[in-house]
């Protein structure tokens, strides 16, 4: 359909096409056509000077919808409240690696930061970021999604160049508005962790999940690991989730014996408590979930 529209524009010109179908309809159609077009974008390596880490490089994806990313000492310091040198961290929905790099700096070169990203186009940027800062980080990029079962899945993206998206079929009524489809590989992460990274699990301290509304299902697929090793969990309350879907996410964490807080910015990551009754107070926000047993140990 997009190629047919492009051929029509080329043959008739915008003026003639507007005369046929109407001047209002043409700009709308062009906008949709441009949004659906595929293009592959490179990356550009940038250098940041951090107060304690020194020189840190980051590969910035040049996709026009990608926001510029910063590597910040303040965030690395805040993460060190929960991530120690030599720890294992899992970044699910790593995208280009903007959060991954911060986690990996906190865990250090002796640690291990597993970064999952199923989108093959942005994964190339994540792979590049894994090769940078080798004296300070140890990033293992994994090109698959964390899913309940192994298989191929159809993810939905915001544009034809696949900037942002995820496994959105579970969101009722297509409320996400992402129309571009991409087939990706999904794997049961818990099985992989127990088989390939068993020696690293005793140091598992932190899991981040950012999967555009699929966070509950990802956490459920990892409940064995979560109960055995009690990592801090950061996840997203996606703006398109209704109240029932938000409550289901909250309940999974609560039943796993976690307390939920708003993730704060700045030097302190733990903000105000998240209550089940107030899950609709903010449209879109991040949760940092702390295991109750470790909180009691800290108090003691």
Residue pairs with C-beta under 8 A, 6 or more apart in sequence:
2 33
2 36
2 37
2 160
5 29
5 33
6 33
8 17
9 17
9 30
12 20
14 26
14 30
17 26
18 26
21 29
35 159
35 160
36 159
36 160
36 179
36 180
37 160
37 161
38 160
38 161
38 162
39 160
39 161
40 121
40 161
41 61
41 62
41 63
41 64
41 66
41 121
41 161
42 62
43 59
43 60
43 61
43 62
43 96
43 124
43 125
43 128
44 59
44 60
44 62
45 57
45 58
45 59
45 60
45 128
45 132
46 57
46 58
46 59
46 60
47 55
47 56
47 57
47 58
48 55
48 56
48 57
48 58
48 70
48 71
49 55
49 56
50 56
50 71
50 72
50 73
50 76
51 73
52 73
52 76
52 77
53 73
53 76
53 105
53 136
54 136
56 71
56 101
56 105
56 133
56 136
57 132
57 133
58 69
58 71
58 97
58 98
58 101
58 129
58 132
59 96
59 97
59 125
59 128
59 129
59 132
60 66
60 68
60 69
60 96
61 96
61 122
61 125
63 122
63 161
63 163
65 158
65 159
65 161
65 163
65 164
66 96
66 163
69 96
69 98
71 101
71 102
71 105
72 102
74 266
74 267
75 102
76 102
76 105
76 106
77 267
78 266
78 267
78 268
78 269
79 102
79 103
79 106
79 206
79 269
80 106
81 269
82 205
82 206
82 232
82 269
83 89
83 103
83 106
83 107
83 111
83 205
83 206
84 106
84 107
84 205
85 107
85 108
85 110
85 111
86 107
86 108
86 110
86 111
86 203
87 106
87 107
87 111
87 203
87 204
87 205
87 206
88 107
88 111
88 112
88 113
88 114
88 197
88 200
88 201
88 203
88 204
88 205
89 103
89 104
89 106
89 107
89 111
89 112
89 113
89 114
89 204
89 205
89 206
89 207
89 208
90 113
90 114
90 116
90 189
90 193
90 204
90 206
90 207
90 208
90 231
91 97
91 99
91 100
91 103
91 113
91 114
91 115
91 116
91 208
92 116
92 146
92 189
92 207
92 208
92 209
92 210
92 211
92 218
93 116
93 117
93 166
93 208
93 209
93 210
93 211
93 212
94 100
94 115
94 116
94 117
94 126
94 141
95 117
95 119
95 122
95 126
95 210
96 122
96 125
96 126
96 129
97 115
97 125
97 126
97 129
97 130
97 139
97 141
99 208
99 210
100 113
100 115
100 126
100 129
100 139
101 129
101 133
101 137
101 139
103 113
103 206
103 208
104 111
104 113
104 133
104 136
104 137
104 138
104 139
105 133
105 136
105 137
107 113
107 137
107 138
108 136
108 137
108 138
109 134
109 135
109 136
109 137
109 138
110 138
111 138
111 203
112 138
112 140
112 197
112 200
113 137
113 138
113 139
113 140
114 140
114 142
114 197
115 126
115 130
115 139
115 140
115 141
115 142
116 142
116 144
116 145
116 146
116 189
117 123
117 126
117 141
117 142
117 143
118 143
118 144
118 145
118 153
118 155
118 184
118 185
118 186
119 155
119 157
119 162
119 165
119 182
119 184
120 143
120 184
121 161
121 162
122 162
122 163
123 141
123 143
126 141
127 141
129 139
129 141
130 139
130 140
130 141
143 185
144 184
144 185
144 186
144 187
145 153
145 155
145 167
145 184
145 185
145 186
145 187
145 211
146 186
146 187
146 188
146 189
146 209
146 211
146 218
146 221
146 222
147 153
147 167
147 186
147 187
147 188
147 217
147 218
147 221
148 188
148 217
148 220
148 221
149 186
149 188
150 186
150 187
150 188
151 185
151 186
152 183
152 184
152 185
152 186
153 167
153 183
153 184
153 185
153 186
154 169
154 181
154 182
154 183
155 165
155 166
155 167
155 168
155 181
155 182
155 183
155 184
156 165
156 166
156 167
156 168
156 169
156 176
156 178
156 179
156 180
156 181
156 182
157 163
157 164
157 165
157 178
157 180
157 181
157 182
158 164
158 165
158 177
158 178
158 180
159 180
160 180
162 180
162 182
164 178
164 212
165 178
165 180
165 182
165 212
166 178
166 211
166 212
166 213
166 214
167 186
167 211
167 212
167 214
168 176
168 178
168 212
168 213
168 214
170 213
170 214
170 217
171 213
171 238
171 240
171 241
171 245
172 242
175 240
175 242
176 212
176 213
176 240
177 240
178 212
188 221
189 218
189 221
189 222
190 221
190 222
190 224
190 225
193 201
193 225
194 201
194 225
201 225
201 228
201 229
202 229
204 225
204 229
204 231
205 231
205 232
206 231
206 232
206 233
206 234
207 222
207 226
207 231
207 232
207 233
207 234
208 233
208 234
208 235
209 215
209 218
209 219
209 233
209 234
209 235
209 236
210 235
210 236
211 218
211 236
212 236
212 238
213 238
213 240
213 241
213 245
215 235
215 236
215 238
215 249
216 245
216 248
216 249
216 252
219 226
219 233
219 235
219 249
219 252
219 253
219 256
220 252
223 252
223 256
225 231
226 233
226 256
227 256
230 291
230 293
230 294
231 291
232 288
232 289
232 290
232 291
233 253
233 258
233 287
233 288
233 289
234 263
234 286
234 287
234 288
234 289
235 249
235 253
235 286
235 287
235 289
236 284
236 285
236 286
236 287
237 246
237 249
237 279
237 282
237 284
237 285
237 286
237 287
238 284
239 283
239 284
241 249
243 279
243 280
246 279
246 280
247 276
247 279
249 287
250 260
250 274
250 276
250 279
251 276
253 260
253 287
253 289
254 260
254 276
257 291
257 292
257 293
258 289
258 290
258 291
258 292
259 273
259 289
259 290
259 292
259 295
260 273
260 274
260 287
260 288
260 289
261 270
261 271
261 272
261 273
261 274
261 287
261 288
261 289
261 290
262 271
262 272
262 273
262 274
262 285
262 286
262 287
262 288
263 269
263 270
263 271
263 285
263 286
263 287
263 288
264 270
264 271
269 288
270 288
270 290
271 288
274 287
